Amino acid sequence: MKPAAAAGWALAGAVLAASAIYLIPALGPGRQSEAAEEEHAAAPAPLAGGVPLDKKAAAHAGLQIVTLQSAVAASKRTGFARALDLAALAAINADIQAARAVLAASDAEARRQEALAAQDQSASVRAVELARAQARADRARVTLAQRRTGLEYGSGLSRLESGLDQFVAQAARGEAALIRLDFQDGAPPAGSAVTISDGNIQLTAHVIGPAIAADPNLQSAGVLAIVRGPAARSLAVGRVMSAAVAGGGPVQTGVVVPRDAIVRTQGGMWVYRVDQDGTFRRVALQDAMAREAGWFVRKGLRPGDRIVSAGATALLGLEAGPPAEDE
């Protein structure tokens, strides 16, 4: 071998030996463990799957299964509902009652003066005229007090003047509430039944007429509606809820999900559907509409699907798994 070639091979061997000295610690057990941990952390979390349970385990967990039936619903127009403060209306009603009491006294005084003047002229003509003028003035005050209802709330509420005192008394007992409804695609006519819902709260309001002012945010002409019954206690003043009224459009088909079957998590509503292999799989409710019997659903579920109607929260806990222990 030539001297130059021998020197080259010696230099190459030295470079390989030095590389081995620095690379062997880097590839030791500690570094390999760190690399594995980084690879595990970079891997995406598995998607939420179903919960496999046999019949015995499902019965032990208290699960109840129901088969969804086909349902139909008319198209709905949606809007917003807001309970109104009735303190001003109660003050107007008190002014009406006070004005009527004053008018009754004025009318009685006018009749008394007229009777005295007709009998023996003990009442002067001027006294009779003053009594009549006072009665007319008091009658005008009654009329003004009655018109304040329509001027400050709306013509629909002014039609309740015969029963306004009774309505205010019911509202004070929590048996009635006054609701403002706003729909962007047109207000429903008087006499329409509107469904108001917020979570598990669902009740029916009856439209009595247009409101006096437009909504400052929606710029829509609202209507007034009345809710009667014990459900009115759940309507806090200023609380905004969803409202729906039949729009007269095409009939929609879907299923009705019982309220007890719904679990709320991740900002949505879910149910557990039983697959053919017995796995309980969580399904999101899409475009659900509140109904008296539950929630009407058009997408994601079909008639004949079997869902958990009781005990769904236990499945949610099993799906989430045990809490992670601190490192």
C-alpha positions in Angstrom: 0.0 0.0 0.0 1.3 3.4 -0.9 2.0 5.9 2.0 -0.6 8.4 0.7 -3.4 5.8 0.7 -2.4 4.6 4.1 -2.6 8.1 5.5 -6.1 8.6 4.0 -7.5 5.4 5.5 -6.1 6.4 8.9 -7.8 9.8 8.7 -11.1 8.2 7.8 -10.9 5.8 10.7 -10.2 8.6 13.2 -13.3 10.5 11.9 -15.5 7.5 12.3 -14.2 6.8 15.9 -14.9 10.4 16.9 -18.4 10.3 15.5 -19.1 7.1 17.4 -17.9 8.7 20.7 -20.4 11.6 20.3 -23.3 9.7 18.8 -23.4 6.8 21.3 -24.5 8.9 24.3 -27.1 10.7 22.2 -28.7 7.4 21.2 -28.7 6.0 24.8 -31.8 4.9 26.7 -32.7 8.4 28.0 -32.7 10.0 24.5 -34.7 7.1 23.1 -37.3 7.6 25.8 -37.5 11.3 25.1 -38.0 10.7 21.4 -40.8 8.2 22.1 -42.5 10.7 24.4 -42.3 13.4 21.7 -43.7 11.0 19.1 -46.6 10.1 21.5 -47.4 13.8 22.2 -47.4 14.7 18.5 -49.8 11.9 17.7 -53.5 13.1 17.5 -55.9 12.2 20.2 -58.2 9.3 19.2 -61.8 10.3 18.2 -64.6 9.7 20.7 -65.9 6.3 19.9 -68.8 4.3 21.1 -69.3 2.6 24.5 -69.5 -1.2 24.1 -71.8 -2.7 26.7 -73.6 -6.1 26.8 -77.2 -6.4 27.8 -76.3 -7.4 31.4 -74.0 -4.3 31.8 -76.6 -2.0 30.3 -79.3 -3.3 32.6 -76.9 -2.9 35.6 -76.3 0.7 34.5 -80.0 1.4 34.5 -80.2 2.1 30.7 -83.6 2.3 29.1 -84.0 2.1 25.3 -86.7 3.6 23.1 -87.3 3.3 19.4 -87.8 6.5 17.6 -91.0 6.9 15.6 -91.7 9.0 12.5 -93.1 12.5 13.2 -94.2 15.5 11.1 -94.1 19.2 11.9 -95.2 22.3 10.1 -92.6 24.8 9.1 -91.8 27.4 11.8 -90.8 31.0 11.7 -88.4 31.8 14.5 -87.9 35.0 16.5 -87.1 36.4 19.9 -89.3 36.8 23.0 -88.7 39.1 26.0 -90.7 39.5 29.2 -91.6 43.1 29.9 -91.6 45.0 33.2 -95.2 45.7 34.3 -94.4 48.3 37.0 -95.4 51.1 34.7 -98.6 49.3 33.6 -99.5 48.8 37.3 -99.1 52.5 37.8 -101.3 53.3 34.8 -104.0 50.9 36.2 -103.8 52.6 39.6 -104.3 56.0 37.9 -107.4 54.6 36.0 -108.9 53.3 39.2 -108.3 56.6 41.0 -109.7 58.6 38.1 -112.8 56.5 38.1 -113.3 57.0 41.8 -113.1 60.8 41.4 -115.5 60.7 38.5 -118.0 58.7 40.5 -118.0 61.3 43.2 -118.2 64.2 40.6 -121.2 62.5 38.9 -122.9 62.0 42.2 -122.4 65.7 43.2 -123.7 66.9 39.8 -126.8 64.8 40.2 -127.3 66.1 43.7 -127.1 69.7 42.6 -129.5 69.0 39.7 -132.0 67.4 42.1 -131.8 70.4 44.5 -132.2 72.9 41.7 -135.2 71.0 40.4 -137.0 70.7 43.7 -136.9 74.1 45.4 -134.2 76.1 43.7 -132.0 75.7 46.8 -129.0 75.1 44.4 -128.1 77.9 42.2 -127.7 77.5 38.5 -124.0 78.3 38.9 -123.5 75.5 41.4 -125.2 73.1 39.0 -122.9 74.2 36.1 -119.8 73.9 38.2 -120.7 70.4 39.3 -121.3 69.4 35.7 -118.0 70.9 34.6 -116.2 69.1 37.3 -117.8 65.8 36.2 -116.8 66.4 32.6 -113.2 67.2 33.6 -112.9 64.1 35.8 -114.3 62.0 32.9 -111.6 63.4 30.6 -109.0 62.3 33.2 -110.4 58.8 33.1 -110.2 58.8 29.3 -106.6 60.0 29.3 -105.6 57.4 31.9 -107.2 54.6 29.8 -105.5 55.8 26.6 -102.1 55.7 28.3 -102.2 51.9 28.0 -102.3 52.1 24.2 -100.0 55.0 23.9 -97.2 53.5 26.1 -97.6 49.8 25.3 -99.8 49.3 22.2 -103.3 49.1 20.9 -103.4 45.4 21.6 -103.1 45.9 25.3 -105.5 48.8 25.3 -108.2 46.3 24.4 -107.8 44.7 27.8 -109.0 47.8 29.6 -112.1 45.9 30.9 -109.8 43.3 32.3 -106.7 45.3 32.9 -107.1 45.4 36.7 -107.5 41.6 36.7 -104.5 41.1 34.5 -102.2 43.3 36.7 -103.4 41.4 39.7 -102.6 38.0 38.0 -99.1 39.3 37.0 -98.4 40.4 40.6 -99.2 36.8 41.7 -97.0 35.3 39.0 -99.9 33.9 37.1 -99.6 36.1 34.0 -96.8 37.8 32.0 -96.6 40.3 29.2 -94.2 39.3 26.4 -92.8 41.2 23.5 -92.2 39.1 20.3 -90.0 40.1 17.4 -89.8 38.3 14.0 -87.6 39.6 11.2 -89.8 38.2 8.5 -93.1 39.8 9.7 -95.1 39.9 12.9 -97.8 37.2 13.5 -101.4 38.5 13.6 -103.4 38.9 16.7 -104.7 35.7 18.1 -101.8 33.6 16.9 -100.3 31.0 19.3 -96.5 31.4 19.7 -94.3 28.8 21.3 -91.6 30.2 23.6 -88.7 28.0 24.7 -85.5 28.3 26.6 -83.8 25.0 27.4 -86.3 22.8 29.2 -88.8 25.7 29.5 -91.5 25.7 26.9 -94.8 27.6 27.0 -97.4 29.1 24.8 -98.1 32.9 24.4 -101.2 34.4 22.6 -100.6 37.5 20.5 -102.9 40.4 21.4 -101.7 43.1 19.0 -98.8 45.2 17.8 -96.3 46.9 20.2 -96.0 50.7 20.2 -92.3 50.9 19.4 -89.7 49.0 17.3 -86.9 47.0 18.8 -83.8 49.2 19.0 -81.5 46.3 18.0 -83.5 44.3 15.4 -85.4 47.4 14.1 -88.5 45.2 13.8 -92.1 45.9 14.5 -92.9 43.7 17.5 -96.1 42.4 18.9 -97.4 41.9 22.4 -98.5 38.5 23.8 -99.8 37.3 27.1 -98.8 34.1 28.9 -101.1 32.9 31.6 -100.7 30.1 34.2 -98.0 29.0 36.7 -95.4 28.9 33.8 -95.4 32.7 33.8 -93.3 32.7 37.0 -90.3 31.4 35.0 -90.3 34.5 32.7 -87.8 36.9 34.3 -88.1 40.5 33.2 -85.6 41.2 30.3 -84.8 37.5 29.7 -84.4 36.8 26.0 -85.8 33.5 24.7 -86.5 31.9 21.4 -90.0 32.1 19.8 -91.5 30.1 17.0 -94.8 30.4 15.2 -96.3 28.2 12.4 -95.3 29.6 9.1 -97.7 27.7 6.9 -94.9 26.2 4.8 -94.3 22.6 3.7 -94.6 19.8 6.3 -91.3 18.6 7.7 -90.5 15.0 8.6 -88.3 13.7 11.3 -88.4 12.2 14.8 -89.1 13.4 18.3 -86.4 12.8 20.9 -87.5 12.7 24.5 -86.0 15.3 26.8 -84.7 12.7 29.2 -82.6 11.2 26.5 -80.6 14.3 25.9 -77.2 15.0 27.4 -75.6 18.4 27.2 -71.8 18.6 26.7 -69.3 20.4 24.5 -71.8 23.2 24.0 -74.4 21.0 22.2 -77.2 18.4 22.8 -76.4 14.7 22.2 -78.1 11.3 22.4 -76.7 7.8 22.5 -77.9 5.6 19.7 -77.6 1.9 19.8 -75.8 0.5 16.8 -76.4 -3.0 15.3 -73.4 -4.4 17.1 -74.7 -3.2 20.5 -72.4 -0.2 20.8 -73.7 2.9 22.3 -72.6 5.8 20.1 -73.1 9.5 20.8 -74.9 11.5 18.1 -75.3 15.3 18.0 -78.7 16.8 17.5 -78.8 19.1 14.5 -81.4 21.9 14.0 -83.5 20.6 16.9 -86.8 22.3 17.5 -88.5 22.3 20.9 -91.9 20.5 21.1 -94.2 19.6 24.0 -93.2 16.0 23.8 -89.5 16.6 23.3 -87.2 17.9 20.5 -88.1 17.5 16.9 -85.0 16.5 14.8 -84.8 16.2 11.1 -81.1 15.2 10.6 -78.8 12.6 12.1 -81.6 10.3 13.4 -84.1 8.3 11.6 -87.3 6.5 12.5 -86.5 3.0 13.8 -83.3 4.2 15.5 -82.9 3.0 19.1 -81.6 5.5 21.6 -81.0 5.6 25.3 -84.0 7.3 27.0 -82.7 7.1 30.6 -79.2 6.7 32.0 -77.4 8.5 29.2 -75.3 10.5 31.7 -73.7 7.2 32.8 -72.6 6.5 29.3 -71.1 10.0 29.0 -69.0 9.2 32.1 -67.9 5.9 30.7 -67.0 7.5 27.4 -64.9 10.2 29.1 -63.0 7.5 31.1 -61.3 7.9 34.4 -59.6 11.2 35.2 -55.9 11.5 34.3 -53.5 11.1 37.2 -51.0 13.8 37.9 -47.5 13.1 36.7 
